Amino acid sequence: MLLSIACEVPVPLRVFVAGATGVVGRHLLPMLAERGHHVTALVNGEPRFSSGADTLLSADLFDFPGLRHALRVAAPDTVLQLSGPDGADTEEALWHTARLREQGTRNLLAAAAEVGVRRVVVRSSATAYARGDTRSRTSRRTCSPPLRQLG
């Protein structure tokens, strides 16, 4: 789904990317830029280099007014919510990730709707944790093949 935006949209878009420096974002931003899209990277804390971004904005997904302001400044056609875990596997990090995915995404969707964004793409995943055990569980089942290969 994410790659379909990078590969198939014929007109340049103004794309706002939350989680721009993460595992998915850092690879997707250059692809969007190569195709002529204007990319605004949202980072939490001090804006740092994000390859492929035309603009870097700092806001916290838990700070609704700040997030709404960043979206107003960026005036995007499309918002990508790619924020996720930072790689830490502590119980505190897992709770933060769960809160980020729930409340942070909710704030981003509400702010995007309020400023008139018409398209939002949210990356999601499913991970299971046992109570008192912060190791993620993986399934031994194989995934079905993708419905179609994206360039």
NORMOZI-V933225 format. One record per residue. SS is DSSP state (helix for helix, strand for strand, loop for the rest). BURIAL is + if it has 9 or more other C-alpha atoms within 8 Angstrom, else -. Layout:
ss burial
SS BURIAL
SS BURIAL
This chain:
ss burial
loop -
helix -
helix +
helix +
helix -
helix +
helix +
helix -
loop -
loop -
loop -
loop +
loop +
strand +
strand +
strand +
strand +
strand +
loop +
loop +
loop +
loop +
loop -
loop +
helix +
helix +
helix -
helix +
helix +
helix +
helix +
helix +
helix +
helix -
loop +
loop -
loop +
strand +
strand +
strand +
strand +
strand +
strand +
loop +
loop -
loop -
loop +
loop -
loop -
loop +
loop -
loop +
loop +
loop -
strand -
strand +
strand +
strand +
loop +
loop +
loop +
loop -
loop +
helix +
helix -
helix +
helix +
helix +
helix -
helix +
helix +
helix -
helix -
helix +
loop +
loop +
loop +
strand +
strand +
strand +
strand +
loop +
loop +
loop +
loop -
loop -
loop -
loop -
loop -
loop -
helix -
helix -
helix +
helix +
helix -
helix -
helix +
helix -
helix +
helix +
helix +
helix -
helix +
helix +
helix +
helix -
helix +
helix +
helix +
helix -
helix +
helix +
helix +
helix -
loop +
loop -
loop +
loop -
strand -
strand +
strand +
strand -
loop -
loop -
loop -
loop -
loop -
strand -
strand +
strand -
loop -
loop -
strand -
strand +
strand -
strand -
strand -
loop -
loop -
loop -
loop -
loop -
loop -
loop -
loop -
loop -
loop -
loop -
loop -
loop -
loop -
